[in-house]
Amino acid sequence: MPSAARTGGAVAEPERFATEPAADDGERTIIGFFCRECAYAAADATGNARVPLPTTVRSVLVPCTGRVGPLHVMSALAEGADGVFLAGCLEGQCHYREGNLSALDRIAFVQRLLESVGVERERVQMFTMSAADSPRFVAATKRMHATISALPRLERR
């Protein structure tokens, strides 16, 4: 994957986050790609309110979820993540016009790809929210954590 320096910082390197050691209690690693305009703002509001979140999620700030391609998602899984989710603007309200709609299509593509090789499609999901909707961000994060915790560890060969 290209480094963030060569891509102008558009997308961070998910493998850097995925390969960090998991928590001592055997928790999984989940990579969350958060759009700057809505999801990251909701995450920031959640942090400012000191709402507890699962420690399994590693966040990656992106300008728009439309910038996250299937290769980013698959690379995160290949490099150690047990699950990946994108969190972006509400449908029809993307700050980059249709980026979140492209991301929804890409996530559906990756889910079909995972199913075709025998991997649970639930490992990859997308959630939409507004910048002021920190409860929705919390719910998405907890839902993803619960989903991945219920699945067996992702086998890598």
C-alpha positions in Angstrom: 0.0 0.0 0.0 1.4 3.5 -0.8 2.6 5.5 2.1 0.5 8.4 3.4 3.4 10.7 2.5 3.2 9.7 -1.2 -0.5 9.9 -1.4 -0.7 13.4 0.1 -2.0 12.0 3.4 -5.3 11.0 1.8 -5.5 7.6 3.4 -3.5 6.4 6.3 -1.8 3.0 6.2 -4.2 0.5 7.9 -1.6 -2.2 8.3 0.2 0.1 10.8 -2.8 0.0 13.0 -3.8 -3.6 12.3 -0.4 -5.1 13.4 -0.4 -3.4 16.8 -0.7 -6.1 19.4 -4.3 -6.9 20.5 -5.3 -6.3 24.1 -4.2 -8.9 26.6 -7.7 -10.4 27.0 -7.7 -11.6 23.4 -9.8 -8.8 22.0 -9.9 -8.5 18.2 -8.6 -5.6 16.1 -11.1 -3.6 14.1 -10.1 -0.9 11.7 -12.5 2.0 11.3 -12.2 4.4 8.4 -13.9 7.6 9.4 -14.8 10.5 7.1 -13.4 13.8 8.3 -16.7 15.7 7.9 -19.2 13.6 9.8 -18.0 10.4 11.4 -14.7 11.7 12.7 -16.5 14.8 14.1 -19.0 12.5 15.8 -16.1 10.4 17.2 -14.5 13.6 18.5 -17.7 14.7 20.2 -18.0 11.2 21.7 -14.5 11.5 23.1 -15.1 15.0 24.4 -18.2 13.6 26.3 -15.9 10.8 27.6 -18.3 8.1 26.4 -16.5 4.7 26.8 -15.9 2.9 23.6 -14.5 -0.6 22.8 -10.7 -0.6 22.8 -10.7 -2.9 19.8 -11.2 -0.1 17.2 -8.3 1.6 15.5 -9.4 4.8 13.7 -8.1 6.0 10.4 -9.1 9.5 9.3 -10.0 9.9 5.6 -11.3 12.9 3.8 -14.3 10.9 2.6 -15.3 7.3 2.7 -15.4 7.5 -1.1 -11.6 7.5 -1.0 -11.5 4.1 0.7 -11.2 1.4 -2.0 -11.6 -2.4 -1.8 -7.9 -2.8 -1.7 -7.7 -0.7 1.5 -10.3 -2.9 3.2 -8.8 -6.1 2.0 -5.3 -5.0 3.0 -6.4 -4.2 6.5 -7.9 -7.7 6.8 -4.8 -9.3 5.3 -2.5 -7.4 7.7 -4.2 -8.5 10.9 -7.6 -6.8 11.3 -10.5 -9.0 12.3 -13.0 -6.6 10.9 -13.2 -3.3 9.0 -15.9 -0.7 9.0 -16.4 2.6 7.3 -18.3 5.5 8.9 -19.4 8.4 6.8 -21.9 11.0 6.0 -25.6 10.3 5.8 -26.8 9.0 2.4 -27.5 12.0 0.2 -25.6 14.4 2.4 -22.0 13.6 1.6 -19.8 16.7 1.6 -18.0 15.3 -1.5 -21.3 14.8 -3.3 -21.5 11.0 -3.8 -18.5 9.6 -2.0 -20.5 7.7 0.6 -22.6 6.1 -2.1 -19.5 4.9 -3.8 -18.3 3.6 -0.5 -21.6 1.7 0.1 -21.1 0.0 -3.4 -17.5 -0.9 -2.6 -18.4 -2.4 0.8 -21.1 -4.5 -0.9 -18.5 -5.6 -3.4 -16.0 -6.6 -0.7 -18.7 -8.4 1.2 -19.5 -10.5 -1.9 -15.8 -11.1 -2.4 -15.4 -12.3 1.1 -18.4 -14.6 0.9 -17.0 -16.1 -2.3 -13.9 -17.2 -0.5 -15.7 -18.5 2.7 -15.2 -15.5 4.9 -18.1 -13.9 6.9 -19.4 -10.8 5.1 -20.2 -9.3 8.5 -16.5 -8.6 9.0 -16.9 -5.6 6.7 -19.7 -3.0 7.2 -20.5 0.6 6.6 -22.4 3.1 8.8 -23.7 6.6 8.1 -24.2 9.4 10.5 -24.2 13.2 10.8 -21.4 15.1 12.6 -23.8 15.9 15.5 -24.9 12.3 15.9 -22.4 10.9 18.4 -25.0 8.4 19.8 -25.1 6.8 16.3 -21.3 6.7 16.2 -21.3 4.9 19.6 -23.9 2.5 18.5 -22.0 1.7 15.2 -18.8 1.1 17.1 -20.4 -1.1 19.7 -22.3 -3.0 17.1 -19.2 -3.7 15.1 -17.3 -4.7 18.2 -20.1 -7.2 19.2 -20.3 -8.6 15.6 -16.5 -9.2 15.4 -16.3 -10.6 18.9 -19.0 -13.1 18.1 -17.1 -14.4 15.0 -14.2 -16.8 15.1 -10.7 -15.3 14.5 -10.0 -14.6 10.9 -7.6 -17.3 9.6 -4.7 -16.1 7.5 -2.5 -18.4 5.4 
